[in-house]
Every structure is written in structure tokens, then in C-alpha cells.
């Protein structure tokens, strides 16, 4: 583990196996941290925040460190992409593309670091000058998932550092390797010891100790609703402010006037990109009656041609799911969907030609009921539900018939219709005639079971800042009655 600028063995001397999803075989061993390791890491982060040169650096100087970190990341894209692909099974073509873009997140927050400012308040009292200033919250705990380990870590790390905080990161126990490799770049970038700390291990042994620690001021979490509930309960111990980026059951809506070829690409990207293991996966596709048959023909034909295989092969389009447990979960959902009467159109099983590893075929179901479990529950795999609709009123009702509110896709050439849908659909992100686009400048987040708070953009850095209000009396007159609030 990486604690206070040093590589530390776990206090208990224990390690656990990490598996390659493409083969199902052990490929690395990860340190199994415990409460003692968490204590050491949090104390390092806390002491660094309170006493080190990091807290004394100007915002511009911290921005320069972030820019250097982005430069070093850009040099290591191929190496880190290979680590991430071997650790979580995402295809190498996606990981190279994703990581090639990730330096932009560090550059964005490097530039934003010295744009943090407060306000001068037009106060309604004579001779009092009042202003606000923004300060870092302190020590941040970041808990990251297995589907996009580095990307979802950088969404937290870059704004947290730009704001002047220190951080302790707990990656998923399934995918810790790429983050440990990234940590090697931090010293070269000029990040002082103790600013970034990484503790690996399991939720009950590391996560609980981290999120309840009295020196933690902020918890940034990406994962599932059940774990989020547990974390929120934990923060009752230290009143740490949580940001929760959780799941989704996002609608991808194809109107009859849409460019069907582009919409097809958007549907494929939305559900089969990343093997469907994405919080914003467009797992509910709504097709207008007038184009239903035509679009389904195109979709089925293209889905049947998807190349499923070795994620390290540049020709592969869909790799394995990240964990054996997730594969088994997907299989249970597919069986339940068939039992409920949904029509299986494509896929629905493990590929016959891939005996090793945790692969599942791209799968499509047609539904006549929006209450089917496959339509209502997040599966987190390459399983798509198709539903018909015939008018705007109906599709707004269906799109919002979910406990989630993270993302949505709208495909139409009618700008008025697009604007009506944007205003009517309850989601934190709306893509129009595109899907799964990202930028460091654009906030990510949702409502309901999709969580709260935002990652990305200017809004994100405010999650890592607190406001101090300053009152200055410029009068030379004697103070008034001390027993009356002025």
C-alpha cells in the first residue's frame, strides 16, 4: 500500500488474490489492509494537511503539480491501460482511448485551482466589511469501484487536490493494481508525502474504518446504493460530507424522426460499451412505433456481429465482465427475465467459444411490460431492454418510471421536441443525438437512487471546499450595547 510517500506492507502481513477476468486466473496479489493501516494513512493525510508544505503552497503552485501529474499520466497511457484491462476486463481499445483523455481532467483542475474565490457581500450594516473565502475541507476519503478504476478515481482526486485537500483512496478489492501503478507517478510530479495515500482491502476491514474516522471531513463514493447507505450511516460518526455517484437505469429514447444510423451507434455505446458495466448505461431503449421494426432489424444484425473476446486484442469490441460474481448475477437476471415472459431476441448466455474467463454475450430483450425486473433493476452488464412507445406523453411517463435519475439519451431531429424532453425527464445528464460523452468541464451526477452531489466541472471543486465568512469593523466609534445583537 502507498502511505505517506512510502510503499508499506499490511500490518497483518496478509494479501489476497486478484483475478484476470479474461482467464479467471490469479494474476496479482494485493495487500489486505485493516484498521491499523487506515489509521496510519489517515494520520499521514491529516498531519500533512495541517503541517506540511502542501497546505502552504499557493493555489497556483498546486495547479502546477496537477499539470505535471497530467503530463506524466499521458506518458504512461499504454502501460496503465494494459494494467486496467488485465484487472477489470475492459477492452484495450476503450482503455487506451479513455486514459489518453484523462490528462485533460488534471489540466482542467490545474487551471481551475487558482480561480477559486469568495465574494464581497453588500452587507446591510454600516462600517462593516464582509467577505467570504473558500478553504479546503481537510482529509478526503475516496472509495472507488471496479468498472472504471482510474477514471472514477481521477474525478475525485483532481478536484480534491486542486482545492488543497489531502486524500486517502480505497480502490475496489477487485481492481487495485492500476491505481497502485499510478501512485508511482505522484512523487515525480512533486506531490508531497502524505498528500495521496492508497489503502487496499475489503469494505468491512478498510472501508468502515476509513469512513468513520474522526479526521475524515469528506467522503467521495462511487458504487451501489446498498454500500452507499452503509457509508452514509458511517458518516454519522464523524459528520463527513458525502458525495454519492451511484447507479442508473437510463432511458435511451429513439423518436421516429431520428437519424437511425447514429441512434444505433448510440444504443450500442450506451449498453455494450464497457460490457454494460457503466452507471450511465442506456439499458432501457424506447423505440417509436413507426420505426420499431426497421430499427430492431439494424440493431439485431449489428449486435450479432459484435466481436466478443480477449480484451487485450485491439479488434475485440466486448470483453468479459469484471468479476465472477457479476457474471453469475447477470445470468440470474436473464433467467428471471425469461421466467417473467420477456422475449429474448439476442444472446442470453456465455459464449460457447470462450470457455475460460467471465464472458457474457451481448443480450437483447423485448418487453411488453415496463414493470419487468429487467426494465426496473440495474443489471450492470450487457443486457438491453427494448420497449415501444408512440407519443411524447407516454415516453415521459415511462422514462421517469424508475427510482434512478442519472442519465438519459434523446434521438430526434426536432429541436423543440428535444427541449421538451430535456425539461421533462428527471436525470442529472441528458445527451441529445449522442451518448456516453464525457468532459472534465461537465458535471456528472443524479438524483433519487442515483445519489447526490456532482463530479466534474466547476461544481465538483465546490464539493471539496468550505466557506468562511469574515466580518471586519472599520468604525472607530465605541461598541454599542454588548447585550444586543448588532
N, C-alpha and C positions, 0 to 999 in steps of 0.2 A: 504494500500500500504506500501511498505518497503522502507523507505527513511532515509539515514544517520544512519542506525542501529536501527531504531525505526519503530513501526507499526503506520502509520498515516491514519486518516480518510481523505476522499477527502475534499478539500476546499469548494466545493459546497454542501457537505452533501448528494450527490446523489449516488445511487447504481443501478446496472442493473442485470437482471436475467441471469443465466447460466443454460443450459438445459442438461439433461441426454439423449443422442441420442437413448438409448435403450428403453426409455419410452416416450420421448417427453415432460417430465415433468421438472419443475424447481427443481433444487437440491441445488443451492447455489446462493448467491448474491455477486457481485463483485463491488468494488469501481469504480466509474466513474470519472476518473481523468480529469483535464483540464490544461490550460496553466499555471496556478499558481502552480499546483503540479509539472509540468515538470520543471518549473523554480527552485523550491525548490530542486528537485532531482539533476538537472544538477549542480547547485551551490554546493551542497554537494559533488558531484563527483569531481568537479573542485577544490574545496578547499582541498579536501583530496589528490588529485593528487599533488597539489602544495606544501602542507604544512604538510602532515601527516607522520607518521612513515612508511606508505606503500611505499612511494617514496624513503624512506631512507633504506628500507630493501635491503639486498643483493639479487641477483637473486636466490641463494641457499635457503635463508630464504623464499622467495616467493614460491619456489618449495615445501618446506616443508608444507606450508599452503595448497597448492593444493593437496598434497598427503593425508593430514588429511581430506580434503573435500571429496576425493575419498573414504577413509575408512568409513566416516560417511554415504555417499551415499550407500555404499554396505550394511550397516546395515538396511537401510530403503527401500530396493527394493520392498518388498511386499506391504508396505503401499503406496509408491509413485505410484506403478503400479496400485493399486486399484483406486487411485485418477485419474490417467490419463485415465484409462478405462472408469470410470464413466463420465469423462469430454468430451472425444472425441470419445468413442465408439470402440476403437481398442480392439481386443480380449485380455483377460488377459494372455493367454499363450504367445502371442507375447510381451506384455509389460513386463512381468517378465523376459523373455529372453533378451530383449533389454536393460532394466535397469540393469540387472545383469552384462552386459558388459560395461556399461557406466563408472564405476570407472576407467576402463583402459584408458579412454581419459584424466582423471585428472592425472593419474600416468604417462602417456606419456609426457604430458606437464610439469609436475613436474620435470621429468628428463631432459627435454629439456631446462628448464628455465635458468640453469647456463651453457648452451652450446652456448648461444648467443654470437657471437663475430664479430668483424670487420676484416679489412685486413690492413696489412702493404703494402704500394704501392711502387713499384720500380720506383720512380719518376725520370724524366729525367733532373733534375736540381741539381747542386752541392750544398752541405751543407744544403739541405732542407730535413727534415724527415717528411713524410706524412703518416697518417694512418686514417682509418675510424672507427667509433664506432656506435653501434646500441642503440637507445634510444626509449622509449615508445612514442606513438603518443599523448597520453593525455586522454581525455574523449571519450569513445566509446558509441555510441547508437546502441543497438541491437534490431531489430524488428523481431519477430519470428512468425511462422504460427501455424495453429491448427492441422496439421496432425501428427506431432511428436514433441510436445512442448518441452519436456526436452532434447531429443537428439539434436534437431536443435538449442537449446539454448546452450548446453554444447560445441557444435562445435565452438561457438563464445566465450563463457565465458572462457574456459580453456586457449586457447592461448592468449586471451586479458590480463588475469591476469598474466600469465607466463611472458609476455613481460613487465609487470609493469604498465599497464593502470588501470584506474577505468572505471566503466561501468554503464549505465542506460539501463534497459531492458524493452521493451514494448511487452508483450506477446499478442497473438491474443485475442480479446474480447470474442471469443468462448471458449477458453481453457486457463484460467489463474490460475486455482486452484492448479495444481501440482507444478507450479513454485513458488507460494507463500508458499507452504508447504516446498519445497526445501530450500527456503530462511531461514527457521528456523535453518538449519544446519550450516549456514555460521559463525555465532558468535562463536559456539562451535569449529569450525575449526580454529579460530583465525584470521578470515578476519576482518580487522579494519572497524569501522563505516564509511560509505560513499564510500567504495570501490565498493560494489554491491548495486544497487538501482533498485526497480521494480515499474513501473508506469502502472496501468491497465486502460483500457478505449478504446475509438474509435480512428480511424485513423485521422479524421478531427479535433478532440479535443486534442489528445495527440501526435499522430504521426507527424503531421505537426509542432507543437511547438517544438518537440524534434529534428527533422531532420534539422530545420532551425536555431537552437540555436547557437549563436556565439561561445560558448565554446565547441561545439562538433567538434572533429577532425576526427572522423571515423564513418561511418555508415555501419553496417553489417546487411544485409536484406535477408530473405528467404520468397518467396511468388510468386505472379503472375506478369507478365510483365506490366500490367497496373499500378499497385501500384508502381512497380519499376521505371517506367517513372516519376511518380509523385515525388518519393523520389529523383531521380537524379536532377530534376528541383529544388527541395528544397535545395539540397546541393550547388546550385549555390549561395545561400545566404551566406554560411559560408566556402565554398570550402572544406568541409569534404570529405574525400576519401571514396567512396562506394565500398563494395563488394556485388555482387548480385548473389544469388543462386536461379534460377527461375525454370521454368517448363521444360517439355520434352515430346517428342513423340517417345520414344526409340524403335528401332528395335530389335527384338529377332529372330535370323536367325537360322533355323534348316536345315542343309545340309543332303544329302542322306546317308552319312556315319556316322552320329551322333549316339551316344547311345540314343535311343529314350526314354527309361525309365527315364534316367537322364534329358534329354531335357524336358520331360513332367513335371518333378518336377520344372525345371527352369521356364517354362512358367507359371505354377500355382503360384510360388513365385513371379514372375515378375508382374502379373496383379491382382491376387486375394489376395495376402498377403497384409495386411493393408487395405483391401477392395478397393484396387486400388488407394488409396489416397497417392501416392508417386510421388515425382518429377522424379524419375528414373523408373517409372512403364514401363514395357515392353509391351506397349499397342498395338504395331504393331508386329504381329508374321508372319514371312515369312517362308513358307514350300516348300521344294523342291518337284517338281512334282512326283518324284519317290517314295516318302514316304508320300505323301499328304493324301491319303485315310487311310492308316494304322494309321498315327499319329492322324488324326481327330477322328477316332473311339476311340482311347485311351483317347483323350482329352475330348470328349463329355461325355464319360462314367464317367470319374473321376470328371468332373465339375458337373454333375448331382448328384453326391454323396456328394458334399461339404456340411458340416453342417453349416447352417446359423442360428444364434440365439443369445441368451443372451451372451454378450461379457464377463461377469464375470464367465461364465461356462468354465472350462478347456477343455471341449470337443468341444466347438464351434471353427470353423475354420474361418468363416467370420462374422463379426458383422455389426452394422449399419454404415452408413456414418455419418460424424461428425455433420452436420448441416441440418436443413430442407431446406435451400436454395440450398445446394449442391445436395440433393435428387431431388429437382424439376429441377435443371439444368441437371442432368443425364437423367431424364425422357424426357426432351425436346430433348436432343441429340439422344436418342434411337428412338423417334418418327421421327425425321428428317432423321435418317439413313434409316429407313424403307421407308420413303417417297422418298428418293433418289434411292432406289432399292437394297440396301444391303440385303443379305439373313440372317434373324435371325435364328440361329441354336439352341441356348440355352438361357433361361432366358428372359430378356426384360421387367420385371415388378416387382412390390413389391410382396414379398412372401404372399400368401393368408393366411398362418397360423400365420403371425406376424402382427396383426392389429395395435399395438401400436409401436411407435418408427419410426426410419428413415432407414428402411431396403430396400435393392435392391438386386435382385437375381444376382449371377454371370452370366454374359451375353457374348455370343459369336456371332459375325457376320462374314460371308464370303463376300469377296469383289472381284469384277472383275475390279474395277477402283481405282487407288491409289489417285485419286482426291476427293474421297468421304469425306464428312465433318468428319466422324468418324475416318478416317485414318489420316487426316491432323491436326485436332484440339485436344488440350488436354482436356479430359473429366474429369479426376481426380475422377474416380470411377471404379467399377468392370466390365468394358466393354472392350472386346478384339476384335480386328480386325485381320482377317486372310487373307493373300494374297499369291498366288502361285508365284514361280519363278523357272527357270530351268538352270541358269548358273551364274557364278561369276560376269560377266559384268553387267548383268541385276540387280542382287541384290545390287551391289554397287550403281547403279543409283537410285534404289527405296529407299534404306536405307537412302541415302543422300537427298532425295526429301522431305525436311522438313525445316522449319525455325528454328528448335531447334537443339541443338548439345550437349546433356548432357550425355547420356549413350547408350550402345549397348551390346547385347549378341550374341555370336557366338558358335554354337554347331557343332563340327566336330572332327574327329579323325586324320585328315590330318594336320600336323603341318605347312606345307608350305602354305596351304590354309588359315589356321588361321592367319598366319603372314601377308599374303596379305590383308586379310580383316581388320586386325588391322591398317595397314598402309593406307587403302583406305577409311575407314569410318570416317566421321567427328563427333567425340564425345569426350568429356572430360574423359569418363570412358569406358573401354571395358572389359567385362567379357567373358572369354573363358571357356566353359563347366562348368559354374556356373552362378549364377545371384543373385543380391541384397546382395552381401557380403560387409562388411564394416570393417574398422580398423582405429584406431587413427593415424596410420602411413601412411595411403594412402590418398592423396588429393582427394577432391570432387569438381567438377565444370564443366562448359561447355563453349560454345560459342554461338554466334547468340542470339536468343531469350531465351536461357538458362542462359544468364548472363555472368559475368566475375569475375575474382578473384578466389581464391581457399580456401576451408575449409578443415581442416585435414592435417596431415603431417607437415614436416618442412616448406613447402611453406606457410602454414596458418599463422605461427607465424610472418613471414615477413610482412604480411598484417597489423600487429599491431605495427610495428616498423618503425622508420625513421632513415636515415643515416646522421651522422655528419662527415664532413671531417676536419681533424686537420693538420695544417701546422706548423712546428717548424723549425726556422732558427738556425742552430748550429754554424754559422760562427761568428767570432769576427771582421770581416772586416767591414769597413764603408759601409752603404747602398748606392746602386747605384742611378742613376738619378730617382727621385721620379715621374717624368712625363712619364716614360716608364714602361709599364707592365713587371714585371720580369718573 
